[in-house]
Amino acid sequence: MKILFVTDRNLTHDTRVFQQMFYAKNMLYFSDLIAFYDPWCQQIEQQHVKLVNPIHYYYLKKQSFISILVKKISNLLYKFFPRNLFFAGMSLDCRPFQIWRKIRKIAHEYDLLVACGLNSLLPVYKAALKYGKPFGFDVASFVAEKNINLTNEEFHKIKFLLKTILPRALYLTYSTELVGERLFKFISLKYRPYHFPLANSYDESFFAFRPSLSDKVEFVWLAQKIDYSVDLELILPSLERFKDKIRLNIFGEVTQRFVQNVLPRYQDFVVLHDPMPVDKLIKKIANYDIGLAIYLTYISPEKNYTLTNKVYLFAQTGLYTLATDTISHRIFYSEHPQLGKIVLPHIDSLSGAIADVIANIEKFREEKHKRYLYAKRFAWKYESQKLHTAWSKVNRKN
């Protein structure tokens, strides 16, 4: 079987498409990729490409003169034709048109098209319709909140797109049951395609147990872009009280503003790590003690309903996690209390949890191997069986 994966980001930024392609490689499927070029992570991206080994990979620019023009014209025409699918989708971003220019030329070569991310949905659907191909869609952690993460117009465009296209999909995936529930409440489909949650966990082959041996308690924070966000506004002052006993390891693309304006105050206990491919990142993090899954949901409402890749990464490496009280975190850590603890999103609560960890660090380190073994139940091999069921429908459909 030949699969074309299409993401509106890239392998470095979209760990879900990375995991799906890694599984496709292990299943000996032929797979290709359409993704978007991002200069800051290009070196890492090349290493991710080697891990998933697509036959072809097509990297697009996020915008071009013609894609900007198409977006503007589509936005104008949408006001007069609000039921036009093309105008609705192309007016949201420049990326749908960039994908469409490429996919319409190559989609006929594949048995299955897989759209990953909202901006990839319309061009994948149009290509599937044009060539009579089945398609799947990974909505990931998308949650629509009007006036929070979407304008009123964007809200209605996206609702129209999803409600029109999703009933025709071969299958639909999302990161948690909660995200799925929110999605179906948002669009209230009469017919739902085959659908299932696909967790943000990792392949077991990336993990090996590593004991914590540092003289300080090692904390970890991960983000794609490191700036002085509201999350770090909570984390850094909470840890500063214990700076002689701890170290905070930060992984991600660091902005100049953070380096110049924030780091000097906290450099006694903060260590910045260059971005690295997922296999090396996992090996590095496995040496540490405590993961931080700290989110303020009024900034990112989808975080209330999803479990990010870092939650699984910390669990699968055996780290203990301090996590803010999102709905999804409360459910996860009530079901698996040995893996982490819920904290309230304010400094006193987080500082109290940090103090407890420091006072009992030997206990947490002794239990690290138990957590590592326990978390094997989240390995990607179990999640990938759901994909196998979905992909096997392609052969039956053909």
C-alpha angles and dihedrals in degrees: 000000000000118000128190112205116200121191129177087217127029140261093276095052098034108055090172094064088043091056093046092051091046088055092046089054091051089050089053093242119149110242138180131189138219111194142146127267116239114180097206094061100031095112091051091043091059090055091050089051090056090052095053095031104205117194090231132006123193117200117198133194114248091237144003133185092266094046090052089050093048091050093051095045092045091051090052094046093046089067088062097035107034092164094057109111095201094052092045094052099039093049094060098069144340093251100074091062092045089053093045092054090057104034096051088063098050110023094095090070095065138079094208135021118205120197116202114189133015097271091058095053102082098046092045090049092048091049092047090051093047095052101028094246128151116242138195128204130210108201087181109188100336114149121174115222115171114226091007106068098352136048117232091258094048090048092057095042092053093045090052092048095049095043092050100042108032098067087062095052121108089223142348130214134192135176101251140004088253092058089049091051091050091048095052091044088052096052103020097209121203089207121034120196120226102295139176142160116265111196124223092240128130139241112273092230090074093062135082126162116256122181119227110249105164122126087227131055105261117217125187133209123181130191137149091235122026113211133135093283125169088259092058090042084067099037103047099051090043092055095040091075088065099037094132092057104038145049127207115212112202121195124190146064106315120212122224089239090060093047094047104035107025111025097062091064094050103029092111090076107012122094118189118211124199115244111269139183117276097255093054092041092056093050090050096048092048088074094063137083115220132031122205118217096176118160135161103215097202085071096043109021093183089066088071091066107030137069108223125220091256091063090059094038092056092046095047092050091049097248120146113237134218106203133180118243102267117151092251093047092050091053095044098047094042087057093043105028093163090066100059153328134253119237130186117248097256135088098251093055095045093044090051091053091047091051090052092050092050093048091051101032095127090057092049091049093049090053095047095095091050089053090048092053093042092053093058085090087073094055116137092242089076094047091046091060087070089055090049089056091049095045092047086065088069092068091047091048091050 
